[in-house]
Amino acid sequence: MQNEQHQQEHDRLRRMVSLPRPPAEVWAEVGGFGQIADWHPLIASVELTEIEGDAYRHLTTTEGEIFFERLIETGDHHITYEIVDGPLPASDYRATLSCVAEEGGCHIFWSAYFIPDEAAPELSDKIISKFYEIGLDALRERFA
């Protein structure tokens, strides 16, 4: 909990959706490191790989962009990952996707810390916000 609180204090961006389903049901479909293509409309495919004991994924977007990400931490209802390589106009990107129980269902939180591109810092925020919002809207529709 302390690590999660520390992360929240340093998030640059945070989005949330409330879902009327139990956390275990939602997390079973959403929480796997390789499952994002199953629910996010902008991810065309995911390829998992392991390098020196660490889990990585290659994400290919529907526009053909490729991201290489490393799993940093996983728990009962959260994953934290970082972008190792990709076309995002930001550096030091680290994100957490988590599912928290609430009365009548759960909240999915998606948060990130990153350093935006100096040339256009608002572009980084806009791109990441839009990506999160599209994914969370898809979850809202899926679990409504």
C-alpha positions as CSV (number, residue, x, y, z in Angstrom):
1,M,0.0,0.0,0.0
2,Q,2.8,2.4,0.8
3,N,4.4,1.8,-2.6
4,E,1.0,2.4,-4.3
5,Q,0.5,5.7,-2.3
6,H,4.1,6.8,-3.2
7,Q,3.3,6.1,-6.9
8,Q,0.0,8.0,-6.7
9,E,1.8,11.1,-5.3
10,H,4.1,11.1,-8.3
11,D,1.7,10.3,-11.1
12,R,1.6,12.8,-13.9
13,L,-1.6,11.4,-15.3
14,R,-4.5,9.3,-13.8
15,R,-7.7,8.0,-15.2
16,M,-10.4,5.8,-13.7
17,V,-13.6,4.0,-14.6
18,S,-16.2,2.4,-12.3
19,L,-17.6,-0.9,-13.4
20,P,-20.6,-2.8,-12.0
21,R,-18.8,-6.1,-11.7
22,P,-16.7,-7.9,-9.0
23,P,-13.0,-7.1,-9.2
24,A,-12.0,-10.7,-9.6
25,E,-14.2,-11.0,-12.7
26,V,-12.9,-7.8,-14.3
27,W,-9.3,-8.5,-13.4
28,A,-9.4,-12.0,-14.9
29,E,-10.1,-10.4,-18.3
30,V,-8.0,-7.3,-18.0
31,G,-5.1,-7.9,-15.7
32,G,-2.8,-10.1,-17.6
33,F,0.3,-8.5,-19.0
34,G,-0.5,-10.0,-22.4
35,Q,-4.3,-9.3,-22.4
36,I,-4.4,-5.6,-23.4
37,A,-5.1,-6.5,-27.1
38,D,-8.2,-8.4,-25.9
39,W,-9.9,-5.2,-24.6
40,H,-8.1,-2.1,-25.8
41,P,-9.4,-1.1,-29.3
42,L,-6.1,0.6,-30.3
43,I,-3.9,-2.5,-29.7
44,A,-3.8,-4.9,-32.6
45,S,-1.5,-7.5,-31.1
46,V,0.7,-8.4,-28.2
47,E,3.7,-10.7,-28.3
48,L,5.1,-11.7,-24.9
49,T,8.8,-12.6,-24.4
50,E,11.2,-13.1,-21.6
51,I,14.7,-11.6,-21.4
52,E,17.0,-12.6,-18.5
53,G,14.0,-13.6,-16.3
54,D,12.0,-10.4,-17.0
55,A,8.7,-10.3,-18.8
56,Y,8.4,-8.0,-21.9
57,R,5.7,-7.4,-24.4
58,H,5.7,-6.0,-28.0
59,L,2.6,-4.1,-28.6
60,T,1.5,-3.3,-32.1
61,T,-1.1,-0.6,-32.4
62,T,-3.9,-0.5,-35.0
63,E,-1.8,2.2,-36.8
64,G,1.3,-0.1,-36.9
65,E,3.3,1.6,-34.2
66,I,5.3,-0.8,-32.0
67,F,6.0,-0.4,-28.3
68,F,8.4,-2.6,-26.3
69,E,7.4,-2.7,-22.6
70,R,8.8,-4.4,-19.5
71,L,6.7,-5.7,-16.6
72,I,8.0,-4.2,-13.4
73,E,5.6,-5.5,-10.8
74,T,2.4,-7.6,-10.6
75,G,0.0,-8.2,-7.7
76,D,-3.4,-9.6,-7.1
77,H,-5.1,-6.7,-8.9
78,H,-2.4,-4.5,-10.3
79,I,0.4,-4.4,-12.8
80,T,3.2,-1.9,-13.2
81,Y,5.2,-1.6,-16.5
82,E,7.5,0.7,-18.3
83,I,8.0,1.6,-21.9
84,V,11.5,0.5,-23.0
85,D,11.2,1.6,-26.6
86,G,8.5,3.2,-28.7
87,P,7.3,6.3,-30.6
88,L,5.7,8.1,-27.6
89,P,6.9,11.7,-27.2
90,A,7.9,11.1,-23.6
91,S,10.7,9.4,-21.6
92,D,10.9,7.5,-18.3
93,Y,7.3,6.2,-18.8
94,R,6.1,4.0,-16.0
95,A,2.4,3.1,-15.6
96,T,0.2,1.1,-13.3
97,L,-3.2,-0.5,-14.1
98,S,-5.1,-1.6,-11.0
99,C,-8.5,-2.8,-9.9
100,V,-10.0,-1.8,-6.6
101,A,-13.2,-3.1,-5.0
102,E,-16.1,-0.7,-4.4
103,E,-19.6,-1.1,-3.4
104,G,-21.5,-2.7,-6.3
105,G,-18.4,-3.4,-8.4
106,C,-14.9,-2.0,-8.8
107,H,-12.8,0.9,-10.1
108,I,-10.1,0.4,-12.7
109,F,-7.3,3.0,-12.2
110,W,-4.7,3.7,-14.9
111,S,-1.9,6.0,-13.9
112,A,1.4,7.0,-15.3
113,Y,4.5,8.9,-14.5
114,F,6.6,10.2,-17.5
115,I,8.7,13.1,-18.6
116,P,7.1,14.8,-21.6
117,D,8.9,15.8,-24.7
118,E,10.3,19.3,-24.1
119,A,9.3,20.5,-27.5
120,A,5.6,19.8,-26.9
121,P,4.8,18.7,-23.4
122,E,1.1,19.0,-23.9
123,L,1.2,16.5,-26.8
124,S,2.5,13.8,-24.5
125,D,-0.3,14.4,-22.0
126,K,-2.9,14.5,-24.8
127,I,-1.7,11.3,-26.4
128,I,-1.5,9.3,-23.2
129,S,-4.8,10.7,-21.9
130,K,-6.6,9.8,-25.1
131,F,-5.1,6.2,-25.1
132,Y,-6.2,5.7,-21.5
133,E,-9.7,7.1,-22.1
134,I,-10.3,5.0,-25.2
135,G,-9.3,1.8,-23.3
136,L,-11.4,2.6,-20.2
137,D,-14.4,3.5,-22.3
138,A,-14.0,0.1,-24.0
139,L,-14.0,-1.5,-20.5
140,R,-17.1,0.5,-19.5
141,E,-18.9,-0.9,-22.6
142,R,-17.7,-4.4,-22.1
143,F,-18.7,-4.7,-18.4
144,A,-21.8,-2.5,-18.5
